[in-house]
Amino acid sequence: MPRYKVVVADANPTQRRHLKDALAQIGCQVVAEATSVPDLLRKVRLTSPQLVVLDPALGGGRALEAARIVEEDGLASVVLVVADTRDPQLRDFHYVVRPFNEGAFSAAVDAVMLHRRKVEELRREVRRLRDTLESRKLVEKAKGILMRNLGVSEEQAYRSMQKQSMDKGIPLKDIAAAVILASEVGRPSGDEKGE
């Protein structure tokens, strides 16, 4: 099984062949080759690679902008293969300088893929934290409704929802959402505060 599925984007056939050979040496599978920016974007969307190896001099559009789109949309990671490192936009990307050896190329690929995994882990953690925060907001609002409507303490309101959650096998946030919905449905029209 290949390490990574890769799209190679370089208009020069000799350089493309060299990149394909270098990728094969480090255990990657080239799933498509692109010779222009529109061709690159189309092939990335069609083949769902994990990595794009791109010559920033690729014609047919702005190659670095395409690289940014590929990365920001989460389509694939990008390694640029450059001859000149003076372009300040390069600092936004992982890159390897031509001519390169297999070790440098392999290290660049490993670095970009490690970076991608870490970013994905952080995104998952942010989603989990947002879900936790949203659940807490729902539970707090539902506790307030039960305290007001039933005249119980905060702890009793929480325990009541917790018992319903366990008895019915429904997540606590769903019980809280049901309490909030029932409260809103039961309000007389025009009574925004429910008092």
C-alpha positions as CSV (number, residue, x, y, z in Angstrom):
1,M,0.0,0.0,0.0
2,P,1.4,3.4,-1.0
3,R,2.4,5.9,1.7
4,Y,0.4,8.7,0.1
5,K,-1.6,9.3,-3.1
6,V,-0.1,12.2,-5.0
7,V,-0.9,14.6,-7.8
8,V,2.2,16.0,-9.5
9,A,1.8,19.4,-11.1
10,D,4.6,20.5,-13.4
11,A,4.4,21.6,-17.0
12,N,7.9,20.3,-17.8
13,P,7.7,16.6,-18.7
14,T,11.3,15.9,-17.7
15,Q,10.8,17.5,-14.3
16,R,7.5,15.7,-13.9
17,R,9.2,12.4,-14.6
18,H,11.9,13.2,-12.1
19,L,9.2,14.0,-9.4
20,K,7.4,10.8,-10.2
21,D,10.6,8.8,-9.8
22,A,11.4,10.6,-6.5
23,L,7.9,9.9,-5.2
24,A,8.1,6.2,-6.2
25,Q,11.4,6.0,-4.3
26,I,9.8,7.1,-1.1
27,G,6.7,4.8,-1.6
28,C,4.1,7.3,-2.9
29,Q,1.6,6.6,-5.7
30,V,1.1,9.3,-8.3
31,V,-2.6,9.2,-9.1
32,A,-2.6,12.1,-11.6
33,E,-0.3,14.6,-13.4
34,A,-1.3,18.2,-14.1
35,T,0.2,20.5,-16.6
36,S,-1.7,23.7,-15.8
37,V,-3.5,25.3,-12.8
38,P,-7.0,24.5,-14.1
39,D,-5.9,21.0,-14.8
40,L,-4.4,20.7,-11.3
41,L,-7.6,21.9,-9.5
42,R,-9.8,19.5,-11.6
43,K,-7.5,16.5,-11.0
44,V,-7.3,17.2,-7.3
45,R,-11.1,17.2,-7.0
46,L,-11.4,14.0,-9.1
47,T,-8.7,11.9,-7.5
48,S,-8.8,13.1,-3.8
49,P,-5.0,12.9,-3.2
50,Q,-3.4,13.4,0.1
51,L,-0.6,15.4,-1.3
52,V,0.1,17.7,-4.3
53,V,3.7,18.3,-5.4
54,L,3.6,21.5,-7.3
55,D,6.0,23.7,-9.4
56,P,4.9,27.3,-8.6
57,A,5.8,28.2,-12.2
58,L,2.9,26.1,-13.4
59,G,1.1,28.0,-16.1
60,G,-2.6,28.7,-16.7
61,G,-3.2,30.8,-13.6
62,R,-1.8,31.6,-10.2
63,A,-0.2,28.4,-9.0
64,L,0.4,29.6,-5.4
65,E,-3.2,30.7,-5.1
66,A,-4.3,27.3,-6.4
67,A,-2.0,25.7,-3.8
68,R,-3.6,27.9,-1.1
69,I,-7.1,26.8,-2.2
70,V,-6.1,23.1,-2.1
71,E,-4.7,23.4,1.4
72,E,-7.4,25.8,2.9
73,D,-10.2,23.7,1.5
74,G,-8.7,20.6,3.1
75,L,-8.3,18.9,-0.3
76,A,-4.7,17.9,0.1
77,S,-1.4,19.0,1.5
78,V,1.0,20.8,-0.8
79,V,4.8,20.6,-1.2
80,L,6.3,23.2,-3.6
81,V,9.3,22.3,-5.7
82,V,11.2,25.6,-6.3
83,A,14.4,26.7,-8.0
84,D,14.4,30.1,-6.2
85,T,13.5,30.8,-2.6
86,R,13.3,34.6,-2.8
87,D,9.5,34.8,-3.3
88,P,8.1,35.9,0.1
89,Q,4.9,33.9,-0.5
90,L,6.9,30.7,-0.2
91,R,7.0,31.1,3.6
92,D,3.3,30.0,3.6
93,F,4.1,26.6,2.2
94,H,6.4,23.6,2.7
95,Y,8.9,23.5,-0.1
96,V,12.0,21.7,-1.4
97,V,14.7,23.4,-3.6
98,R,15.7,22.0,-6.9
99,P,18.0,20.1,-7.4
100,F,17.1,18.0,-4.4
101,N,18.2,14.7,-3.1
102,E,15.9,11.9,-2.0
103,G,16.4,12.5,1.7
104,A,15.5,16.2,1.5
105,F,12.4,15.4,-0.6
106,S,11.3,12.6,1.7
107,A,11.8,15.0,4.7
108,A,9.6,17.7,3.1
109,V,6.9,15.2,2.3
110,D,7.0,13.8,5.9
111,A,6.9,17.3,7.3
112,V,3.9,18.4,5.3
113,M,2.0,15.3,6.1
114,L,2.8,15.5,9.8
115,H,1.6,19.2,9.8
116,R,-1.6,18.1,8.1
117,R,-2.3,15.4,10.7
118,K,-1.7,17.9,13.5
119,V,-4.0,20.5,11.9
120,E,-6.7,17.8,11.5
121,E,-6.4,16.8,15.2
122,L,-6.7,20.5,16.2
123,R,-9.8,20.9,14.1
124,R,-11.4,17.8,15.7
125,E,-10.6,19.2,19.1
126,V,-12.1,22.6,18.3
127,R,-15.3,20.9,17.1
128,R,-15.4,18.8,20.2
129,L,-14.9,21.8,22.4
130,R,-17.6,23.7,20.5
131,D,-20.0,20.8,20.9
132,T,-19.2,20.7,24.7
133,L,-19.8,24.4,25.1
134,E,-23.1,24.3,23.1
135,S,-24.3,21.3,25.3
136,R,-23.4,23.2,28.5
137,K,-25.3,26.3,27.2
138,L,-28.4,24.1,26.5
139,V,-28.2,22.4,29.9
140,E,-27.8,25.7,31.8
141,K,-30.8,27.2,29.9
142,A,-32.9,24.1,30.5
143,K,-32.0,24.1,34.2
144,G,-33.1,27.7,34.5
145,I,-36.5,26.8,32.9
146,L,-37.0,23.9,35.2
147,M,-36.0,25.9,38.3
148,R,-38.5,28.7,37.3
149,N,-41.4,26.4,36.2
150,L,-41.1,23.7,38.9
151,G,-39.7,25.8,41.7
152,V,-36.8,23.4,42.2
153,S,-33.1,24.0,43.0
154,E,-30.4,24.0,40.4
155,E,-29.2,20.6,41.6
156,Q,-32.7,19.2,41.5
157,A,-33.3,20.5,38.0
158,Y,-30.0,19.0,36.8
159,R,-30.7,15.6,38.5
160,S,-34.1,15.5,36.9
161,M,-32.7,16.0,33.4
162,Q,-29.9,13.5,34.2
163,K,-32.4,10.9,35.3
164,Q,-34.5,11.4,32.1
165,S,-31.3,11.1,30.1
166,M,-30.3,7.8,31.7
167,D,-33.8,6.3,31.8
168,K,-34.5,7.0,28.1
169,G,-30.9,6.5,26.9
170,I,-30.9,10.0,25.3
171,P,-27.9,12.4,25.6
172,L,-28.3,15.1,28.2
173,K,-28.1,17.9,25.6
174,D,-31.1,16.4,23.8
175,I,-33.1,16.3,27.0
176,A,-32.1,19.9,27.6
177,A,-33.1,20.9,24.1
178,A,-36.5,19.2,24.6
179,V,-37.1,21.1,27.8
180,I,-36.3,24.4,26.0
181,L,-38.5,23.5,23.1
182,A,-41.4,22.5,25.3
183,S,-41.0,25.8,27.2
184,E,-41.1,27.8,24.0
185,V,-44.0,25.9,22.5
186,G,-46.0,26.4,25.8
187,R,-45.5,30.2,25.8
188,P,-48.5,32.3,25.0
189,S,-48.0,34.3,21.8
190,G,-46.4,37.7,22.4
191,D,-44.9,36.6,25.7
192,E,-41.3,36.6,24.9
193,K,-40.0,36.0,28.4
194,G,-42.5,33.3,29.3
195,E,-43.6,35.1,32.5
